């Protein structure tokens, strides 16, 4: 199996190194060269965010079995999108070559945007770094986006969440390529943590806010979470419910009801992480009256029960 890792202008060296070191470890466990790898870049010198320079080739030296696209986008959505638009043009020939060679193509972090930009994800399921979720849903509506997921495979295409979701991607690829036994051994040798499934526990509330309308809405939600409804918001904003509903759809691409649900669940996530309140108490504080219904809604949206969510970010301490 020949694996090509594409390195853009900026990337996380930890993920690039983790990929090849895992492949080397599998070779060591097997006692043969199951995997070969190389770095490819459109730059003469691929320099990571930490300043580490990687040896690269301008083109793959042999047929690709796997192409992994690395990116190192930042938290500024518009800057990230602009960088990914440029990167899409640079890497397009390599991606299309991999497609012709029927290679598996994997995108880390924001590289899912590149695959969508090139039309490869149309009609397919995919994930991406959680803070780019709303932007890609608006830009690429033909893709079945689920930014809560850590890794999504649809056929020969793999997409992942934020940068260090690359750890889950490595395991998923290796297992799918037929090396499940070796992956388990390497996981033990390297003391890798259990694979995660959801990005939801790692979202930062309010990071995507960019307009005064969004900020005003959030301020109202934070102060009046339990009584939020369309009539309340319309009264506070001195407009009619009908006009406000249209504004929600125009500016947020959401119905008021869906937005209110998001605010309540976001507040619940913060309380689960930062307080010791019971799930029932949190349910009532965010505006729900039935804790069982709240638990089912939370699980459906995040992929985790409230208890599992809390455990993900606040692991139980063990007595020594």
SEKETI-48935 format. One record per residue: x, y, z negated of N, C-alpha, C in turn; residue number from 1. Coordinates in steps of 0.1 Angstrom, whole numbers, plus 5000, padded with zeros to 4 digits. Atoms other than C-alpha are relative to their C-alpha. Last residue first. Layout:
N
    n.u    n.v    n.w   ca.u   ca.v   ca.w    c.u    c.v    c.w     n
      X      Y      Z      X      Y      Z      X      Y      Z   NUM
...
//
This chain:
320
    n.u    n.v    n.w   ca.u   ca.v   ca.w    c.u    c.v    c.w     n
   4987   5006   4998   4955   5058   4564   5002   4990   4988   320
   4992   5000   5013   4919   5068   4567   5013   4992   5002   319
   4999   5014   5006   4907   5073   4603   5009   5002   4987   318
   4987   5002   5006   4894   5107   4615   5001   4986   4993   317
   5000   5003   5015   4863   5105   4637   5015   4998   4995   316
   4998   5014   5004   4868   5121   4671   5001   4998   4985   315
   4996   5000   5014   4854   5156   4674   5002   4986   4996   314
   4992   4988   5004   4852   5163   4711   5005   5001   4986   313
   4990   4998   4990   4841   5129   4724   5009   5012   4997   312
   4988   5009   5002   4824   5120   4691   5011   5003   5010   311
   4993   4995   5012   4800   5150   4694   5013   4992   4998   310
   4994   4987   4996   4790   5140   4729   5009   5006   4989   309
   4988   5003   4992   4785   5104   4718   5007   5013   5004   308
   4989   5006   5008   4762   5116   4691   5012   4997   5007   307
   4994   4990   5008   4742   5139   4714   5011   4995   4991   306
   5010   4996   5011   4738   5110   4738   5006   5011   4992   305
   4996   5005   5013   4761   5112   4769   4988   5003   4990   304
   4994   5013   4999   4754   5115   4806   5004   4994   4987   303
   4986   5000   5003   4751   5153   4802   5006   4986   5003   302
   4992   4989   4994   4717   5160   4818   5015   4998   4998   301
   5002   4999   4985   4699   5127   4812   5009   5010   5006   300
   4993   5011   4994   4715   5123   4777   4998   5000   5015   299
   4986   4998   5001   4704   5157   4766   5008   4989   5007   298
   4996   4990   4991   4669   5152   4779   5015   5002   5000   297
   5001   5005   4987   4665   5119   4761   5004   5010   5011   296
   4989   5009   4998   4679   5134   4729   4999   4994   5014   295
   4988   4992   4999   4655   5164   4731   5012   4990   5003   294
   5000   4994   4986   4626   5141   4737   5012   5008   5003   293
   4999   5012   4991   4635   5121   4705   5000   5005   5015   292
   4986   5003   4999   4642   5154   4686   5002   4988   5009   291
   5000   5014   5002   4607   5168   4692   5014   4995   5003   290
   5007   5004   5012   4603   5205   4686   5000   4985   4997   289
   5008   5012   4997   4628   5220   4710   4994   4995   4987   288
   5013   4998   4995   4639   5256   4706   4992   4988   5004   287
   4999   4996   4986   4677   5256   4702   4986   5001   5006   286
   4994   4987   4999   4674   5256   4664   5001   5005   5014   285
   5009   4990   5004   4649   5227   4663   5006   5014   5002   284
   5011   5001   4991   4672   5203   4683   4990   5012   4997   283
   4996   4993   4988   4702   5214   4663   4988   5001   5010   282
   4999   4986   5003   4684   5204   4631   5004   5008   5012   281
   5014   4994   5001   4674   5171   4646   5000   5014   4997   280
   5006   4999   4986   4710   5164   4658   4986   5006   4999   279
   5005   5013   4994   4723   5170   4623   4994   5003   5014   278
   5014   5002   5001   4744   5201   4616   4995   4987   5006   277
   5003   5013   5005   4781   5196   4611   4985   4998   4999   276
   5006   5001   5013   4791   5225   4633   4998   4986   4996   275
   4994   4991   5010   4815   5234   4661   4993   4999   4987   274
   4986   5000   5001   4811   5206   4687   5005   5008   4988   273
   4995   5013   5002   4775   5197   4683   5015   5000   4998   272
   5003   5003   5014   4766   5234   4678   5005   4986   4997   271
   4991   4992   5009   4783   5243   4711   4998   4996   4986   270
   4986   5005   4998   4766   5215   4730   5010   5007   4991   269
   4999   5013   5007   4732   5225   4716   5014   4994   5001   268
   4999   4997   5015   4738   5261   4727   5001   4987   4992   267
   4986   4994   5002   4745   5248   4763   5002   5003   4985   266
   4990   5011   5001   4714   5226   4761   5014   5005   4998   265
   5003   5007   5012   4692   5256   4752   5010   4988   4999   264
   4995   4992   5011   4708   5278   4779   4998   4992   4986   263
   4986   5000   5000   4704   5251   4806   5006   5008   4987   262
   4995   5013   5004   4668   5246   4797   5015   4999   4999   261
   5003   5001   5015   4661   5283   4799   5005   4987   4995   260
   4990   4992   5006   4677   5283   4834   4999   5000   4985   259
   4987   5008   4999   4656   5254   4846   5011   5008   4992   258
   5001   5012   5008   4624   5271   4834   5013   4992   4999   257
   4999   4996   5014   4634   5304   4849   5000   4989   4991   256
   5012   4995   5006   4639   5287   4883   5002   5005   4986   255
   5006   5008   5011   4674   5286   4896   4986   5005   4997   254
   5004   5012   4993   4693   5299   4927   4994   4990   4990   253
   4994   5012   5007   4709   5324   4903   4997   4987   5007   252
   4986   4998   5005   4705   5357   4922   5006   4988   4994   251
   4991   4993   4991   4676   5351   4946   5014   5001   4994   250
   4997   5008   4988   4658   5324   4926   5010   5007   5009   249
   4993   5012   5004   4660   5342   4893   5004   4992   5012   248
   4987   4996   5002   4649   5374   4910   5009   4988   4995   247
   4993   4998   4987   4619   5357   4924   5014   5004   4998   246
   4998   5013   4994   4609   5345   4890   5007   5001   5013   245
   4989   5006   5007   4614   5379   4875   5003   4987   5006   244
   4988   4994   4994   4590   5394   4901   5013   4994   4994   243
   4998   5003   4986   4564   5369   4892   5012   5006   5006   242
   4995   5013   4999   4569   5373   4854   5002   4995   5015   241
   5011   5010   5000   4564   5410   4858   5007   4986   5001   240
   5004   5004   4986   4592   5435   4849   4989   4989   4998   239
   5010   4990   4995   4603   5454   4818   4996   4997   5015   238
   4993   4994   4988   4634   5432   4812   4991   5010   5007   237
   4987   4994   5004   4623   5423   4776   5007   5008   5012   236
   5003   4989   5008   4587   5417   4788   5013   5008   4996   235
   5006   4990   4991   4598   5395   4817   4997   5013   4991   234
   4989   4994   4992   4621   5375   4794   4995   5012   5008   233
   4991   4993   5009   4593   5368   4769   5011   5008   5008   232
   5007   4988   5004   4568   5359   4796   5009   5009   4991   231
   5000   4990   4989   4593   5335   4812   4993   5013   4996   230
   5009   5004   4989   4600   5317   4780   5000   5011   5010   229
   4998   4998   4986   4626   5319   4752   4989   4994   5009   228
   5012   4995   4994   4613   5318   4717   5001   5003   5015   227
   5011   5008   5003   4639   5295   4701   4987   5005   5007   226
   5000   5013   4993   4668   5311   4719   4987   4992   4998   225
   5014   5004   5001   4662   5347   4709   4997   4986   5006   224
   5007   4994   5011   4695   5363   4702   4986   4995   4998   223
   4993   5002   5012   4717   5341   4724   4993   5005   4988   222
   5001   5014   5004   4691   5340   4751   5007   4997   4987   221
   5014   5003   5005   4687   5377   4753   4999   4986   4995   220
   5002   4993   5013   4725   5382   4755   4986   4997   4994   219
   4994   5008   5011   4726   5355   4782   4999   5006   4987   218
   5008   5012   5003   4700   5373   4803   5007   4991   4989   217
   5011   4996   5007   4719   5405   4801   4991   4989   4996   216
   4996   4996   5014   4751   5389   4811   4989   5004   4991   215
   4996   5012   5007   4735   5372   4841   5004   5003   4986   214
   5012   5008   5002   4719   5404   4853   5002   4988   4991   213
   5006   4994   5012   4751   5424   4847   4987   4992   4997   212
   5009   4989   4997   4768   5400   4872   4994   5005   4987   211
   4993   4990   4991   4798   5377   4871   4991   5012   5002   210
   5007   4987   4999   4791   5350   4845   5007   5010   5008   209
   5004   4997   4987   4808   5317   4853   4993   5014   5002   208
   4988   4998   4992   4827   5314   4820   4996   5005   5014   207
   4999   4987   4995   4795   5318   4800   5012   5003   5009   206
   5012   4992   4998   4799   5287   4779   5003   5014   5006   205
   4999   4988   5008   4832   5268   4784   4988   5009   5003   204
   5004   4987   4994   4826   5233   4798   5001   5011   4989   203
   4989   4990   4998   4846   5205   4783   4996   5013   5006   202
   4996   4995   5013   4818   5183   4769   5011   5010   5000   201
   5009   4992   5007   4802   5181   4803   5005   5005   4987   200
   4994   4988   5002   4831   5167   4822   4992   5009   4990   199
   5007   4988   4998   4817   5132   4819   5009   5012   4997   198
   5010   5000   4989   4830   5097   4824   4994   5014   5003   197
   5011   4992   5002   4862   5094   4803   4991   5000   5012   196
   5005   4992   4989   4886   5065   4806   4988   5008   4996   195
   5011   5005   4993   4900   5053   4773   4995   5009   5011   194
   5013   4999   5008   4933   5069   4763   4989   4993   5009   193
   5009   4990   4993   4966   5057   4780   4987   5000   4992   192
   5009   4996   5011   4991   5039   4756   4990   5011   5006   191
   4999   4985   5000   5016   5037   4785   4991   5006   4989   190
   4986   4996   5002   5022   4999   4779   5001   5015   4998   189
   4995   5003   5013   4985   4993   4773   5014   5005   4998   188
   5007   4991   5010   4973   5012   4803   5005   4997   4986   187
   4993   4987   5000   5000   4995   4824   4993   5009   4990   186
   4986   5001   5007   4987   4961   4813   5007   5013   5000   185
   5002   5002   5015   4951   4970   4821   5013   4999   4993   184
   5004   4987   5006   4961   4985   4855   4998   4998   4985   183
   4988   4992   5002   4980   4953   4863   4997   5013   4994   182
   4992   5006   5010   4949   4932   4859   5012   5008   4996   181
   5007   4998   5013   4927   4956   4878   5009   4994   4989   180
   4990   5002   5010   4951   4957   4908   4995   5002   4986   179
   4998   5014   5003   4927   4951   4937   5010   4997   4989   178
   4990   5005   4991   4927   4985   4954   5004   4985   4997   177
   5008   5003   4988   4895   4994   4935   5010   4994   5011   176
   5009   5011   5002   4914   4990   4902   4993   4996   5014   175
   4992   5012   5001   4943   5012   4914   4991   4987   4998   174
   4994   5004   4987   4920   5039   4927   5007   4986   4999   173
   5011   5004   4991   4899   5040   4895   5006   4995   5013   172
   5005   5013   5004   4930   5041   4873   4989   4994   5009   171
   4989   5010   4998   4946   5069   4891   4995   4986   4997   170
   5000   5004   4986   4913   5088   4893   5011   4990   5003   169
   5010   5009   4997   4909   5087   4855   5000   4995   5015   168
   4996   5012   5008   4943   5103   4850   4989   4989   5003   167
   4991   5008   4991   4935   5128   4878   5004   4987   4993   166
   5008   5011   4996   4907   5141   4855   5007   4991   5009   165
   4996   5012   5007   4936   5161   4842   4990   4989   5001   164
   4987   5006   4997   4931   5187   4869   5003   4987   4993   163
   4989   4991   5002   4893   5194   4866   5013   4992   5000   162
   5002   4987   5007   4867   5170   4880   5014   5007   4999   161
   4998   5000   5014   4873   5143   4906   4997   5014   4994   160
   4999   4986   5005   4864   5133   4941   5001   5000   4985   159
   5001   4999   5015   4870   5099   4958   5002   5015   4997   158
   4997   4986   5005   4862   5092   4995   4999   5000   4984   157
   4986   4999   5002   4864   5056   5009   5005   5014   4995   156
   4993   5007   4989   4827   5049   5003   5015   5001   4998   155
   5010   5003   4990   4814   5074   4978   5007   4995   5012   154
   4996   5007   4988   4835   5074   4946   4988   4999   5009   153
   5011   5005   4992   4828   5100   4919   5006   4993   5012   152
   4996   5006   4988   4852   5107   4890   4988   4995   5008   151
   4985   5000   4999   4848   5129   4860   5005   4995   5013   150
   4992   5013   4999   4811   5135   4864   5015   5003   5001   149
   4998   5005   5013   4792   5167   4852   5009   4987   5000   148
   4988   4995   5007   4799   5184   4885   5001   4995   4986   147
   5002   5003   5014   4773   5162   4903   5012   5004   4992   146
   4991   4997   5010   4771   5175   4939   4995   4996   4986   145
   5007   5004   5012   4751   5157   4966   5010   5002   4988   144
   4992   5009   5009   4767   5176   4995   4992   4997   4988   143
   5002   5014   4995   4744   5191   5021   5007   4990   4992   142
   5012   5006   5005   4741   5223   5000   4998   4986   5006   141
   5001   5013   4993   4778   5232   5006   4987   4993   4995   140
   4992   5000   4987   4782   5269   4997   4998   4988   5008   139
   5005   4989   4991   4755   5272   4970   5006   4999   5014   138
   5014   5004   4997   4762   5238   4954   4994   5010   5009   137
   5001   5010   4989   4799   5246   4958   4986   4996   5003   136
   4995   4994   4988   4797   5279   4938   4999   4989   5011   135
   5011   4992   4995   4775   5264   4910   5004   5006   5014   134
   5012   5007   4996   4800   5236   4904   4989   5008   5006   133
   5003   4997   4986   4832   5256   4906   4987   4994   5004   132
   5003   4986   4998   4835   5258   4868   4998   5004   5014   131
   5014   4995   5005   4830   5221   4864   4998   5014   5003   130
   4998   4993   5013   4860   5211   4885   4987   5007   4996   129
   4990   4990   4999   4845   5190   4913   5003   5006   4987   128
   4999   4991   5012   4821   5161   4918   5012   5009   5003   127
   4987   4995   5003   4808   5142   4949   5000   5008   4987   126
   4999   4996   5014   4779   5122   4963   5014   5005   4997   125
   4994   5009   5010   4777   5121   5001   4999   5006   4986   124
   5009   5012   5003   4753   5136   5027   5006   4991   4990   123
   5014   4998   4997   4780   5159   5039   4992   4988   4998   122
   5008   5004   5011   4813   5151   5021   4985   5002   5003   121
   5000   5014   5003   4836   5150   5051   4991   4995   4989   120
   5011   5008   4996   4826   5183   5065   5000   4985   4996   119
   4997   5007   4988   4860   5199   5064   4989   4991   5005   118
   4998   4990   4989   4848   5225   5039   5003   4993   5013   117
   5013   4994   4997   4834   5197   5017   5002   5009   5012   116
   5007   5010   4993   4868   5179   5018   4986   5004   5004   115
   4994   5002   4987   4885   5211   5009   4993   4990   5008   114
   5004   4989   4991   4861   5219   4981   5005   4998   5014   113
   5013   5004   4995   4868   5185   4966   4994   5010   5009   112
   4998   5005   4986   4904   5198   4964   4987   4994   5005   111
   5007   4992   4990   4893   5219   4934   5001   4994   5014   110
   5003   4986   5004   4904   5193   4908   4992   5007   5011   109
   5000   4996   5014   4917   5162   4925   4996   5014   4998   108
   4998   4986   5002   4907   5149   4959   5000   5003   4985   107
   5003   4996   5013   4911   5113   4970   5003   5014   4997   106
   4996   4986   5002   4911   5100   5005   4995   5004   4987   105
   5009   4994   5011   4911   5062   5011   5006   5014   4998   104
   4994   5000   5013   4928   5056   5045   4990   5004   4989   103
   5009   5007   5009   4909   5047   5076   5006   4999   4986   102
   4993   5012   5004   4939   5057   5098   4992   4992   4990   101
   4998   5008   4988   4916   5082   5116   5007   4987   4996   100
   5013   5005   4997   4905   5096   5082   5001   4991   5012    99
   5004   5011   5009   4941   5099   5071   4987   4994   5003    98
   4992   5012   4997   4949   5118   5103   4997   4989   4990    97
   5006   5007   4988   4919   5141   5097   5009   4988   5004    96
   5012   5007   5004   4932   5148   5062   4993   4993   5012    95
   4997   5012   5008   4967   5156   5074   4988   4992   4996    94
   4995   5010   4991   4955   5179   5102   5004   4987   4992    93
   5010   5006   4991   4932   5198   5078   5006   4989   5009    92
   4999   5014   5002   4959   5205   5051   4991   4992   5010    91
   4986   5005   5000   4968   5240   5061   4999   4985   5000    90
   4995   4999   4987   4932   5250   5071   5014   4994   5001    89
   5008   5009   4991   4917   5238   5039   5006   5000   5014    88
   4994   5014   5000   4945   5254   5019   4993   4991   5009    87
   4987   4999   4993   4933   5289   5030   5006   4986   5001    86
   5003   4998   4986   4897   5282   5020   5013   5000   5008    85
   5004   5013   4995   4910   5267   4987   4996   5001   5015    84
   4988   5008   4998   4929   5299   4979   4996   4986   5006    83
   4992   4995   4989   4898   5320   4986   5012   4992   5002    82
   5007   5003   4987   4876   5297   4965   5009   5005   5012    81
   4999   5014   4997   4900   5298   4936   4995   4997   5013    80
   4986   5002   4996   4902   5336   4936   5003   4985   5004    79
   4998   4994   4986   4864   5338   4937   5015   4998   5004    78
   5007   5007   4990   4860   5313   4908   5003   5005   5014    77
   5007   4989   4993   4887   5327   4885   4993   4993   5012    76
   5014   4998   5005   4895   5297   4863   4992   5011   5007    75
   5002   4994   5013   4926   5287   4882   4986   5001   4997    74
   5008   4988   5001   4932   5262   4910   4999   5006   4986    73
   4997   4995   5013   4961   5237   4909   4992   5013   4999    72
   5001   4985   5000   4954   5214   4938   5002   5005   4986    71
   4998   4993   5013   4964   5178   4946   4997   5015   5002    70
   4998   4985   4999   4951   5159   4976   5000   5006   4986    69
   5004   4993   5011   4957   5121   4974   5003   5015   5001    68
   4996   4986   5000   4959   5101   5006   4994   5007   4988    67
   5007   4990   5009   4957   5064   5003   5006   5014   5002    66
   5011   5008   5006   4966   5036   5028   4991   5009   4991    65
   5005   4998   5013   4986   5060   5050   4990   4989   4996    64
   5015   5000   5001   5005   5048   5080   4996   5001   4986    63
   5007   5012   4995   5042   5057   5079   4985   5001   4998    62
   4990   5008   4993   5067   5086   5073   4994   4987   5006    61
   4998   5013   5005   5039   5110   5064   5010   4992   5008    60
   5009   5010   4995   5045   5145   5077   5002   4987   4993    59
   5011   4993   4993   5062   5176   5064   4989   4992   5006    58
   4999   5002   4985   5082   5156   5039   4989   5009   5006    57
   5012   5002   4991   5086   5166   5003   5004   4998   5014    56
   4995   5003   4986   5112   5165   4974   4988   4997   5009    55
   5001   5013   4996   5095   5181   4943   5006   4998   5015    54
   5000   5001   4985   5105   5213   4926   5000   4985   5004    53
   4993   5012   4995   5095   5218   4890   4999   4999   5015    52
   4987   4997   4994   5086   5254   4882   5008   4988   5005    51
   4989   4999   5011   5058   5248   4857   5014   5002   5006    50
   5003   4988   5009   5030   5256   4882   5011   5002   4990    49
   5012   5001   5009   5046   5231   4906   4998   5012   4992    48
   4997   4996   5014   5070   5239   4934   4988   5000   4992    47
   5012   5001   5007   5069   5221   4968   5003   5003   4985    46
   4997   5004   5014   5099   5232   4988   4987   5001   4992    45
   4987   5006   5000   5096   5234   5026   5004   4995   4986    44
   4989   4991   5005   5059   5241   5023   5013   4992   5001    43
   4998   4991   4989   5032   5222   5044   5011   5010   4996    42
   5004   4986   5002   5036   5194   5019   5002   5008   5012    41
   5001   4992   4988   5039   5157   5017   4995   5014   4997    40
   5007   4987   5001   5051   5136   4987   5001   5007   5014    39
   4992   4989   4997   5059   5099   4991   4992   5013   4999    38
   5006   4987   5001   5047   5066   4979   5010   5010   5005    37
   4990   4991   4997   5053   5028   4981   4993   5014   5000    36
   5003   4986   4996   5031   5004   4962   5013   5007   5005    35
   5014   5000   4995   5031   4966   4958   4996   5014   5006    34
   5003   4986   4996   5069   4966   4956   4985   5000   5006    33
   4998   4998   4986   5075   4934   4936   4995   5014   5003    32
   4987   5005   4996   5079   4923   4900   5002   5001   5015    31
   5001   5011   4990   5042   4926   4893   5013   4994   5004    30
   5008   5011   5006   5046   4946   4861   4999   4988   5009    29
   4992   5007   5010   5074   4967   4876   4993   4988   4994    28
   4989   5008   4993   5054   4975   4907   5008   4992   4990    27
   5007   5012   4994   5025   4985   4885   5010   4991   5007    26
   5003   5009   5011   5048   5008   4865   4993   4987   5005    25
   4987   5007   5003   5060   5024   4897   4999   4990   4989    24
   4998   5009   4989   5024   5031   4907   5013   4993   4998    23
   5009   5011   5001   5018   5046   4873   5002   4990   5011    22
   4995   5008   5010   5049   5067   4876   4991   4988   4997    21
   4989   5009   4995   5038   5079   4910   5006   4991   4989    20
   5004   5009   4989   5004   5091   4898   5012   4991   5004    19
   5007   5011   5005   5016   5105   4865   4996   4990   5011    18
   4990   5010   5006   5043   5126   4882   4992   4988   4994    17
   4992   5005   4990   5018   5144   4904   5009   4989   4995    16
   5009   5009   4993   4994   5148   4875   5008   4994   5011    15
   5004   5011   5008   5020   5163   4852   4992   4989   5007    14
   4990   5011   4999   5034   5184   4879   4997   4988   4992    13
   4996   5004   5013   5002   5204   4881   5010   4988   5001    12
   5006   5013   5005   4999   5221   4914   5005   4997   4987    11
   5000   5001   5015   5007   5254   4932   4993   4987   4996    10
   4991   4990   5005   5015   5259   4969   5002   5000   4985     9
   5003   4986   4995   4999   5226   4978   5010   5010   4994     8
   4997   4990   5010   5013   5190   4972   4998   5014   5006     7
   4998   4987   4994   4998   5162   4992   5001   5010   4989     6
   5005   4989   5008   5004   5128   4977   5003   5013   5006     5
   4994   4987   4998   5008   5099   5001   4993   5010   4991     4
   5007   4989   5006   5003   5064   4990   5007   5013   5003     3
   4993   4987   5000   5014   5034   5010   4992   5011   4996     2
   5008   4988   5000   5000   5000   5000   5009   5012   5000     1
//
